[in-house]
Amino acid sequence: MQSNFNLFFLLVMSLGMASCGTNKKSQSAMEGKAIMEITTFNINANPMTFAKGDAEVERDFTSKQPGLIKRQSGVDDKGNYVVVVYWESTADADASMSKFMSDASVADYAQMINAPTMKMSRYAIDKTFNAEDSQFVEIMSFDVKSDTDMAKFDALNQRVETDFTGKRKGFSQRLTGVNEAGKQVVAVYWASKASSDAALQPFMEAPIAKEFMQDMEQSSVVMGRYKLDL
């Protein structure tokens, strides 16, 4: 278990250093904006044991960090996990990460995570999280094609909500964001998995969705659908 903890430590620290290094090169992309931090991983523990540990980390560590807006945990149908944390700024997210590995309350939790499977990304988002009552989230990240007119793409991205997604039963909130490298993220919150399921196929068939997806580099698309609150 100790070797796994050491690997987890090195991975988290490398993610933190990479994030800081990128910020210095292009601070304007994230500066002054709220941050969505997404971490995906598999676990080495019983799901119930992990859920207990996850709740303890939120209570004893994350909830006490300055700049925290919201922390959520979820799992998909295949047992893949996600933790989504919203911060007021990149500085708040960086400060929390620096404290994380030295805090005794997270050691047991870290050992339950399969470190080689862990991936973390941060995005500057377009509005404040307010989907408090949602029980399900879809998260899609992707690169846009190099010849994309970003002004038109951003307008189209917002129209996906106003013309389609926001009109579906059970819709709660749609958040969009971008990181320093230009990778995009869309997180759609729903009242339940059933609401998400009911909207998924009609979305794929909608003309505006097809137009939206034409601008994506298809090989870069990563989609996750997670039930929240472990």
N, C-alpha and C positions, 0 to 999 in steps of 0.2 A: 504493500500500500504506500510506503514511503517513497518508493521510486516513482509511482504514479503522481504523487503529490509534487515531487520535484519537477516532473515533466510539465505538470499543470502550471507550476510557478513560472518556469522558463517560457512557456507559451504565452501566458498572460503578460509577462514582462515584455516579451518581444512584440506583442500586439500593441502594448502601450507605447513602446519606443517608436514603432513604425507610425503610429497615429500622431505622436508628437512631431516626428520628422516631417510628415506630410503637411501638418498644419503650418509649419514654418515656411514651407514653399508656397502655400496658397491659403493663407488664413482667411481671405475674404469670402471664400465659399461657405465657411461655417461660422464666421464671426458674427456675434450679435443675434444668433438664432437659437431656438430650442433644438435639442438633439434627441434623435431616436437611436438608441444603442441596441443592436440585435445580436444575440449570441445563441448559436445552435450547437447541439451536442447530443451524444448518447450517454447513457449512464452505466455504471458498474454495480448498481445496487438494486434491491427490491424497490419497485415504484412507490410503495407506501412509505418505506424508510426515507427515500429521497424526498418525497413530498413533505414529510415532517421536517427534514433538514432544510429544505428550501424555504419553508415558512419561518424557520428560526433565523435564517440568514436575513430575510426581509425584515423581521421584527428587531433583531439584535444589531444588525449592521446597516443595511441599505436605507432603512427608514430614518436613520439618524444622520445621513449625509446631507450637507448643504446643497441646495439646488435641485434636490429630487422632486420630480413632478409625479411620477407613477412608475411602479415596477409590477410587471406581470409575468407569470410563468404559464406555459402551456405544453401540450403534448399532442402529436398527431396519431393517426390510426396505426402507424407502424412503430410507435414507441420512440420517435424522434422528438427531442425536447427543444424548447425555445424559451429564452428569457428576454423580454423587451423592457428596457428602462428608458424613461423620458427624463431628460435633464434640462435645466434652464440654459445651460451653456456648455461648450466643450471644456472649459476650465473646470466646471463642476464634475464632469465625467472623468476627466484626468485625475482630479484630486481623489475621487472615490477609488479609482483603480490603484493609485499609489498606496492607499491605505489597506486595500483589500487583502493582499497576500501577507501582511504583517499582523492582521487581526486574528486573534485566537478563535473567535467565534465562527470563522469560515473554514478552518482546517479540515474538519470532518466532512463538510459539504464538498470541498474541493476534491477529496479522495473518492467521492462517489461519481465523479465525472470522468468519462473516458477521454482523457486529454487530447489524444491525436485526432479525435472527431470534432473538436471544438473550433468554431469559426465565429469571429466577431466583426461587425461592421457598424459604422456610425454614419448618420445622415442628418443634415440640416433639414428641418421640416417646415411646412408651409403654414401650419396653424397649431393651436394648443390642443393637446389631448383632452377629450371630454366624454369618451365612451365608457363611462364608469360602470354601466349596467350590462355591457356586452359580455357574452359567454364564449364567443368564437371569433377568431381573426384569420384572415387570409393575408399572407405577406409575399409579395413578388418583387424580386430585384432583377435588374437587367441593365445592359448597356444600350444606348441608342446608336443607330448607324452614323457613320462619320459624316455623311452628307446631309444630315437632318437639320432643318431650320428649327432651332431650339425655341424661338419665340412662338412659332406655330405649334410645335409639339407641346409646349407648356399650356397653351390655350386649349388644345385638344385634350390633354390630360385632365384638365378641369372640367371640360364638357362631358367626359365619361361619367362624372358624378352627377352633373345637373341634368343630363339627357337620359341617363340609364340607371346607374347604380343607386343613386339617391332616391329613386322612385320605387325601389323594390321593397317588398314587405320584410320587416325585420332589420332593415338597414339602420346602422347607428352612426358611423362616421367613416370617412375616407381620408387618410393622411398620405401626402406625397412628400418625397424628399430627395436630396441629392448629396453625394459625398464629394470630397475634394477632387477625385478622379473623374467625376461626371457620371458615375453609376447612379441609377435611379432606384427608388423604392416606392412601392405603393402598399399601404396597409389598410385593409377594409375590415371594419368591425361590424359584427352581426349579433342579433339577440340570441341566436342559437345556431348550431350546425345545420339544422333543418332549413333555416332561412338562407344560409350560404349555399347549401345544396340546391335549393329551388332556383336560385339566381344564376348558378354557374353555367348551365347549358344555354339558357337564353342569352347570357352575356356573350358566349363564344359565337353565337349566331347573329348578334346585333351588328349592323353596318358600322356603327361608331367604334365598336370593339375591334373589328377587323382593320379599320383605318388606323386605330391606335397601335395595334400590334405590328403593323407593317413597318413602323419606324424602329422596331426592336431588333437587335442582333439576337436571333433565335437561339444560338448556341450559348448565350450568356444568361438566358432566363432561368431563374430559380424560383420555384413556387412552393410555399408551405401553407398548410391549413391546420390550425391548432385549436383544440379545446382549451380554454383558459381556466385558471384556478385549479391547481393540482389537487 
